[in-house]
Amino acid sequence: MKKFVIFAAAACLSASVFAAKPTKVSFDSYGTAEDGTEYATYIVKCSNGKKLPLTAWDNRKQWCVGEESKENCEKKQLNAAKKACKLR
């Protein structure tokens, strides 16, 4: 039983070590939503090679995962970028 617990702990640790992390955030474009709200789109490059969109609302006071999205939002760009890489 001890060996199983040690193996499970090691597996969890290694999974967190290899989780994708943001390596670069670049501006992409400005846009206007259907309701007239302006936003900016950024692209997050993750350590696993994926590129994912972030949308900045309210003059970059709210950062959301996805293009033109208001879901999975954070107050800070880095936290939203981390969430994007972790979710996808």
N, CA, C and O atoms as a GROMACS GRO file, in nm:
protein
  352
    1MET      N    1   0.081  -0.118   0.000
    1MET     CA    2   0.000   0.000   0.000
    1MET      C    3   0.087   0.126   0.000
    1MET      O    4   0.053   0.225  -0.065
    2LYS      N    5   0.199   0.122   0.074
    2LYS     CA    6   0.288   0.239   0.078
    2LYS      C    7   0.342   0.271  -0.061
    2LYS      O    8   0.352   0.388  -0.098
    3LYS      N    9   0.376   0.167  -0.138
    3LYS     CA   10   0.430   0.189  -0.271
    3LYS      C   11   0.329   0.258  -0.361
    3LYS      O   12   0.364   0.344  -0.442
    4PHE      N   13   0.201   0.219  -0.347
    4PHE     CA   14   0.096   0.281  -0.428
    4PHE      C   15   0.081   0.429  -0.395
    4PHE      O   16   0.067   0.512  -0.484
    5VAL      N   17   0.084   0.463  -0.266
    5VAL     CA   18   0.070   0.602  -0.223
    5VAL      C   19   0.188   0.685  -0.274
    5VAL      O   20   0.168   0.797  -0.321
    6ILE      N   21   0.307   0.632  -0.266
    6ILE     CA   22   0.426   0.703  -0.315
    6ILE      C   23   0.417   0.721  -0.466
    6ILE      O   24   0.449   0.829  -0.517
    7PHE      N   25   0.375   0.618  -0.537
    7PHE     CA   26   0.361   0.626  -0.683
    7PHE      C   27   0.256   0.731  -0.721
    7PHE      O   28   0.279   0.811  -0.812
    8ALA      N   29   0.143   0.732  -0.652
    8ALA     CA   30   0.037   0.828  -0.681
    8ALA      C   31   0.084   0.971  -0.655
    8ALA      O   32   0.056   1.061  -0.734
    9ALA      N   33   0.155   0.992  -0.547
    9ALA     CA   34   0.208   1.125  -0.517
    9ALA      C   35   0.308   1.170  -0.622
    9ALA      O   36   0.308   1.286  -0.664
   10ALA      N   37   0.393   1.079  -0.666
   10ALA     CA   38   0.492   1.111  -0.769
   10ALA      C   39   0.423   1.143  -0.901
   10ALA      O   40   0.466   1.233  -0.973
   11ALA      N   41   0.317   1.070  -0.934
   11ALA     CA   42   0.244   1.094  -1.058
   11ALA      C   43   0.178   1.232  -1.056
   11ALA      O   44   0.181   1.303  -1.157
   12CYS      N   45   0.121   1.271  -0.944
   12CYS     CA   46   0.058   1.403  -0.932
   12CYS      C   47   0.162   1.514  -0.944
   12CYS      O   48   0.139   1.616  -1.010
   13LEU      N   49   0.276   1.495  -0.881
   13LEU     CA   50   0.383   1.593  -0.886
   13LEU      C   51   0.434   1.609  -1.028
   13LEU      O   52   0.454   1.721  -1.074
   14SER      N   53   0.456   1.499  -1.098
   14SER     CA   54   0.508   1.509  -1.234
   14SER      C   55   0.407   1.570  -1.328
   14SER      O   56   0.446   1.639  -1.422
   15ALA      N   57   0.278   1.548  -1.305
   15ALA     CA   58   0.175   1.609  -1.390
   15ALA      C   59   0.174   1.760  -1.373
   15ALA      O   60   0.156   1.832  -1.471
   16SER      N   61   0.194   1.809  -1.252
   16SER     CA   62   0.195   1.953  -1.231
   16SER      C   63   0.321   2.018  -1.288
   16SER      O   64   0.318   2.133  -1.329
   17VAL      N   65   0.430   1.944  -1.289
   17VAL     CA   66   0.554   1.996  -1.345
   17VAL      C   67   0.542   2.015  -1.496
   17VAL      O   68   0.597   2.110  -1.551
   18PHE      N   69   0.469   1.925  -1.563
   18PHE     CA   70   0.457   1.930  -1.708
   18PHE      C   71   0.334   2.006  -1.756
   18PHE      O   72   0.305   2.006  -1.876
   19ALA      N   73   0.261   2.071  -1.666
   19ALA     CA   74   0.146   2.150  -1.708
   19ALA      C   75   0.194   2.267  -1.793
   19ALA      O   76   0.298   2.327  -1.765
   20ALA      N   77   0.117   2.298  -1.896
   20ALA     CA   78   0.154   2.408  -1.985
   20ALA      C   79   0.148   2.541  -1.910
   20ALA      O   80   0.060   2.564  -1.828
   21LYS      N   81   0.244   2.626  -1.940
   21LYS     CA   82   0.252   2.758  -1.878
   21LYS      C   83   0.265   2.863  -1.989
   21LYS      O   84   0.320   2.834  -2.095
   22PRO      N   85   0.216   2.984  -1.964
   22PRO     CA   86   0.230   3.089  -2.066
   22PRO      C   87   0.376   3.133  -2.081
   22PRO      O   88   0.448   3.150  -1.982
   23THR      N   89   0.418   3.150  -2.205
   23THR     CA   90   0.555   3.194  -2.231
   23THR      C   91   0.558   3.333  -2.293
   23THR      O   92   0.659   3.403  -2.283
   24LYS      N   93   0.447   3.374  -2.359
   24LYS     CA   94   0.444   3.504  -2.425
   24LYS      C   95   0.300   3.547  -2.446
   24LYS      O   96   0.214   3.465  -2.478
   25VAL      N   97   0.273   3.676  -2.427
   25VAL     CA   98   0.141   3.733  -2.456
   25VAL      C   99   0.162   3.848  -2.553
   25VAL      O  100   0.238   3.941  -2.526
   26SER      N  101   0.094   3.841  -2.668
   26SER     CA  102   0.111   3.942  -2.773
   26SER      C  103  -0.023   4.003  -2.810
   26SER      O  104  -0.125   3.934  -2.815
   27PHE      N  105  -0.022   4.133  -2.837
   27PHE     CA  106  -0.143   4.202  -2.884
   27PHE      C  107  -0.179   4.150  -3.022
   27PHE      O  108  -0.092   4.125  -3.106
   28ASP      N  109  -0.310   4.132  -3.046
   28ASP     CA  110  -0.356   4.086  -3.176
   28ASP      C  111  -0.438   4.193  -3.247
   28ASP      O  112  -0.402   4.236  -3.357
   29SER      N  113  -0.550   4.238  -3.185
   29SER     CA  114  -0.635   4.336  -3.252
   29SER      C  115  -0.735   4.399  -3.155
   29SER      O  116  -0.754   4.352  -3.043
   30TYR      N  117  -0.798   4.506  -3.203
   30TYR     CA  118  -0.908   4.568  -3.131
   30TYR      C  119  -1.037   4.525  -3.197
   30TYR      O  120  -1.039   4.487  -3.314
   31GLY      N  121  -1.146   4.529  -3.120
   31GLY     CA  122  -1.276   4.494  -3.176
   31GLY      C  123  -1.387   4.560  -3.097
   31GLY      O  124  -1.365   4.621  -2.992
   32THR      N  125  -1.507   4.546  -3.150
   32THR     CA  126  -1.627   4.597  -3.084
   32THR      C  127  -1.730   4.485  -3.079
   32THR      O  128  -1.760   4.423  -3.181
   33ALA      N  129  -1.782   4.460  -2.960
   33ALA     CA  130  -1.883   4.356  -2.942
   33ALA      C  131  -2.017   4.403  -2.999
   33ALA      O  132  -2.033   4.520  -3.032
   34GLU      N  133  -2.112   4.311  -3.009
   34GLU     CA  134  -2.244   4.344  -3.064
   34GLU      C  135  -2.314   4.453  -2.984
   34GLU      O  136  -2.392   4.530  -3.040
   35ASP      N  137  -2.287   4.459  -2.854
   35ASP     CA  138  -2.351   4.560  -2.769
   35ASP      C  139  -2.277   4.694  -2.772
   35ASP      O  140  -2.315   4.786  -2.700
   36GLY      N  141  -2.172   4.705  -2.852
   36GLY     CA  142  -2.097   4.829  -2.867
   36GLY      C  143  -1.977   4.842  -2.774
   36GLY      O  144  -1.905   4.942  -2.780
   37THR      N  145  -1.955   4.744  -2.689
   37THR     CA  146  -1.842   4.746  -2.596
   37THR      C  147  -1.713   4.717  -2.672
   37THR      O  148  -1.705   4.623  -2.751
   38GLU      N  149  -1.612   4.799  -2.648
   38GLU     CA  150  -1.483   4.779  -2.713
   38GLU      C  151  -1.398   4.682  -2.633
   38GLU      O  152  -1.406   4.677  -2.510
   39TYR      N  153  -1.315   4.606  -2.702
   39TYR     CA  154  -1.226   4.509  -2.639
   39TYR      C  155  -1.099   4.497  -2.720
   39TYR      O  156  -1.090   4.545  -2.833
   40ALA      N  157  -1.000   4.432  -2.662
   40ALA     CA  158  -0.875   4.403  -2.732
   40ALA      C  159  -0.849   4.253  -2.723
   40ALA      O  160  -0.877   4.190  -2.620
   41THR      N  161  -0.796   4.196  -2.828
   41THR     CA  162  -0.764   4.054  -2.831
   41THR      C  163  -0.613   4.035  -2.825
   41THR      O  164  -0.539   4.103  -2.896
   42TYR      N  165  -0.570   3.944  -2.742
   42TYR     CA  166  -0.430   3.909  -2.726
   42TYR      C  167  -0.414   3.760  -2.751
   42TYR      O  168  -0.510   3.684  -2.736
   43ILE      N  169  -0.295   3.717  -2.789
   43ILE     CA  170  -0.265   3.577  -2.811
   43ILE      C  171  -0.163   3.532  -2.707
   43ILE      O  172  -0.059   3.594  -2.689
   44VAL      N  173  -0.196   3.423  -2.639
   44VAL     CA  174  -0.107   3.364  -2.539
   44VAL      C  175  -0.038   3.244  -2.602
   44VAL      O  176  -0.104   3.156  -2.657
   45LYS      N  177   0.094   3.241  -2.596
   45LYS     CA  178   0.170   3.125  -2.642
   45LYS      C  179   0.206   3.045  -2.517
   45LYS      O  180   0.264   3.098  -2.422
   46CYS      N  181   0.170   2.916  -2.519
   46CYS     CA  182   0.194   2.829  -2.404
   46CYS      C  183   0.317   2.742  -2.426
   46CYS      O  184   0.361   2.723  -2.540
   47SER      N  185   0.371   2.691  -2.318
   47SER     CA  186   0.493   2.609  -2.325
   47SER      C  187   0.472   2.478  -2.402
   47SER      O  188   0.569   2.414  -2.441
   48ASN      N  189   0.347   2.437  -2.423
   48ASN     CA  190   0.320   2.316  -2.500
   48ASN      C  191   0.302   2.345  -2.649
   48ASN      O  192   0.268   2.255  -2.726
   49GLY      N  193   0.325   2.471  -2.690
   49GLY     CA  194   0.319   2.508  -2.830
   49GLY      C  195   0.184   2.564  -2.875
   49GLY      O  196   0.174   2.614  -2.987
   50LYS      N  197   0.082   2.556  -2.793
   50LYS     CA  198  -0.049   2.606  -2.833
   50LYS      C  199  -0.055   2.758  -2.822
   50LYS      O  200   0.013   2.819  -2.739
   51LYS      N  201  -0.136   2.817  -2.908
   51LYS     CA  202  -0.160   2.961  -2.906
   51LYS      C  203  -0.310   2.981  -2.882
   51LYS      O  204  -0.393   2.928  -2.955
   52LEU      N  205  -0.342   3.057  -2.778
   52LEU     CA  206  -0.482   3.073  -2.737
   52LEU      C  207  -0.516   3.221  -2.722
   52LEU      O  208  -0.431   3.301  -2.686
   53PRO      N  209  -0.643   3.258  -2.751
   53PRO     CA  210  -0.682   3.398  -2.740
   53PRO      C  211  -0.722   3.438  -2.598
   53PRO      O  212  -0.777   3.358  -2.522
   54LEU      N  213  -0.694   3.564  -2.566
   54LEU     CA  214  -0.743   3.630  -2.445
   54LEU      C  215  -0.815   3.756  -2.491
   54LEU      O  216  -0.775   3.818  -2.590
   55THR      N  217  -0.921   3.793  -2.421
   55THR     CA  218  -0.991   3.916  -2.452
   55THR      C  219  -0.983   4.009  -2.333
   55THR      O  220  -1.015   3.970  -2.220
   56ALA      N  221  -0.940   4.132  -2.357
   56ALA     CA  222  -0.929   4.234  -2.252
   56ALA      C  223  -1.048   4.329  -2.264
   56ALA      O  224  -1.072   4.386  -2.370
   57TRP      N  225  -1.121   4.345  -2.154
   57TRP     CA  226  -1.238   4.431  -2.148
   57TRP      C  227  -1.212   4.546  -2.051
   57TRP      O  228  -1.120   4.539  -1.970
   58ASP      N  229  -1.292   4.650  -2.058
   58ASP     CA  230  -1.287   4.763  -1.966
   58ASP      C  231  -1.146   4.822  -1.954
   58ASP      O  232  -1.092   4.837  -1.844
   59ASN      N  233  -1.088   4.855  -2.068
   59ASN     CA  234  -0.953   4.912  -2.072
   59ASN      C  235  -0.852   4.826  -1.997
   59ASN      O  236  -0.774   4.876  -1.916
   60ARG      N  237  -0.853   4.698  -2.025
   60ARG     CA  238  -0.762   4.597  -1.970
   60ARG      C  239  -0.777   4.579  -1.818
   60ARG      O  240  -0.680   4.546  -1.750
   61LYS      N  241  -0.896   4.601  -1.767
   61LYS     CA  242  -0.922   4.576  -1.625
   61LYS      C  243  -0.976   4.436  -1.603
   61LYS      O  244  -0.972   4.385  -1.491
   62GLN      N  245  -1.026   4.373  -1.710
   62GLN     CA  246  -1.079   4.237  -1.701
   62GLN      C  247  -1.024   4.157  -1.819
   62GLN      O  248  -1.040   4.196  -1.935
   63TRP      N  249  -0.960   4.043  -1.787
   63TRP     CA  250  -0.899   3.957  -1.887
   63TRP      C  251  -0.973   3.824  -1.890
   63TRP      O  252  -0.985   3.757  -1.788
   64CYS      N  253  -1.022   3.785  -2.007
   64CYS     CA  254  -1.102   3.664  -2.018
   64CYS      C  255  -1.040   3.567  -2.119
   64CYS      O  256  -0.982   3.608  -2.219
   65VAL      N  257  -1.054   3.438  -2.090
   65VAL     CA  258  -1.003   3.333  -2.177
   65VAL      C  259  -1.099   3.316  -2.294
   65VAL      O  260  -1.219   3.297  -2.272
   66GLY      N  261  -1.048   3.323  -2.416
   66GLY     CA  262  -1.130   3.305  -2.535
   66GLY      C  263  -1.143   3.433  -2.613
   66GLY      O  264  -1.114   3.542  -2.563
   67GLU      N  265  -1.189   3.420  -2.737
   67GLU     CA  266  -1.206   3.535  -2.823
   67GLU      C  267  -1.346   3.592  -2.805
   67GLU      O  268  -1.444   3.519  -2.816
   68GLU      N  269  -1.356   3.720  -2.778
   68GLU     CA  270  -1.482   3.789  -2.749
   68GLU      C  271  -1.557   3.723  -2.634
   68GLU      O  272  -1.680   3.722  -2.632
   69SER      N  273  -1.485   3.667  -2.540
   69SER     CA  274  -1.546   3.595  -2.429
   69SER      C  275  -1.551   3.681  -2.303
   69SER      O  276  -1.464   3.764  -2.280
   70LYS      N  277  -1.654   3.658  -2.224
   70LYS     CA  278  -1.664   3.721  -2.092
   70LYS      C  279  -1.675   3.613  -1.985
   70LYS      O  280  -1.733   3.636  -1.879
   71GLU      N  281  -1.620   3.494  -2.015
   71GLU     CA  282  -1.619   3.383  -1.920
   71GLU      C  283  -1.475   3.351  -1.884
   71GLU      O  284  -1.382   3.386  -1.958
   72ASN      N  285  -1.455   3.286  -1.770
   72ASN     CA  286  -1.321   3.253  -1.722
   72ASN      C  287  -1.234   3.378  -1.716
   72ASN      O  288  -1.126   3.383  -1.775
   73CYS      N  289  -1.280   3.478  -1.644
   73CYS     CA  290  -1.212   3.607  -1.639
   73CYS      C  291  -1.128   3.624  -1.511
   73CYS      O  292  -1.155   3.563  -1.408
   74GLU      N  293  -1.028   3.708  -1.524
   74GLU     CA  294  -0.937   3.742  -1.414
   74GLU      C  295  -0.912   3.892  -1.418
   74GLU      O  296  -0.936   3.957  -1.520
   75LYS      N  297  -0.863   3.945  -1.308
   75LYS     CA  298  -0.827   4.087  -1.304
   75LYS      C  299  -0.689   4.113  -1.361
   75LYS      O  300  -0.659   4.225  -1.403
   76LYS      N  301  -0.604   4.010  -1.363
   76LYS     CA  302  -0.467   4.027  -1.411
   76LYS      C  303  -0.443   3.942  -1.536
   76LYS      O  304  -0.493   3.830  -1.548
   77GLN      N  305  -0.365   3.998  -1.628
   77GLN     CA  306  -0.333   3.931  -1.753
   77GLN      C  307  -0.263   3.798  -1.729
   77GLN      O  308  -0.297   3.698  -1.793
   78LEU      N  309  -0.166   3.795  -1.640
   78LEU     CA  310  -0.090   3.673  -1.615
   78LEU      C  311  -0.178   3.561  -1.563
   78LEU      O  312  -0.163   3.446  -1.603
   79ASN      N  313  -0.270   3.593  -1.473
   79ASN     CA  314  -0.360   3.490  -1.420
   79ASN      C  315  -0.451   3.433  -1.529
   79ASN      O  316  -0.476   3.313  -1.533
   80ALA      N  317  -0.500   3.519  -1.618
   80ALA     CA  318  -0.584   3.473  -1.729
   80ALA      C  319  -0.501   3.388  -1.826
   80ALA      O  320  -0.550   3.287  -1.878
   81ALA      N  321  -0.378   3.428  -1.850
   81ALA     CA  322  -0.290   3.350  -1.940
   81ALA      C  323  -0.262   3.211  -1.881
   81ALA      O  324  -0.264   3.112  -1.954
   82LYS      N  325  -0.236   3.205  -1.752
   82LYS     CA  326  -0.214   3.076  -1.686
   82LYS      C  327  -0.337   2.988  -1.697
   82LYS      O  328  -0.326   2.868  -1.723
   83LYS      N  329  -0.454   3.049  -1.677
   83LYS     CA  330  -0.580   2.974  -1.684
   83LYS      C  331  -0.602   2.920  -1.826
   83LYS      O  332  -0.646   2.807  -1.843
   84ALA      N  333  -0.571   3.002  -1.927
   84ALA     CA  334  -0.588   2.961  -2.066
   84ALA      C  335  -0.501   2.840  -2.098
   84ALA      O  336  -0.548   2.744  -2.159
   85CYS      N  337  -0.375   2.843  -2.057
   85CYS     CA  338  -0.284   2.733  -2.086
   85CYS      C  339  -0.323   2.608  -2.008
   85CYS      O  340  -0.305   2.496  -2.056
   86LYS      N  341  -0.376   2.626  -1.890
   86LYS     CA  342  -0.415   2.513  -1.807
   86LYS      C  343  -0.544   2.447  -1.859
   86LYS      O  344  -0.556   2.325  -1.856
   87LEU      N  345  -0.639   2.528  -1.907
   87LEU     CA  346  -0.767   2.476  -1.953
   87LEU      C  347  -0.758   2.402  -2.084
   87LEU      O  348  -0.834   2.307  -2.108
   88ARG      N  349  -0.668   2.443  -2.170
   88ARG     CA  350  -0.666   2.384  -2.304
   88ARG      C  351  -0.539   2.314  -2.334
   88ARG      O  352  -0.522   2.259  -2.444
   0.00000   0.00000   0.00000
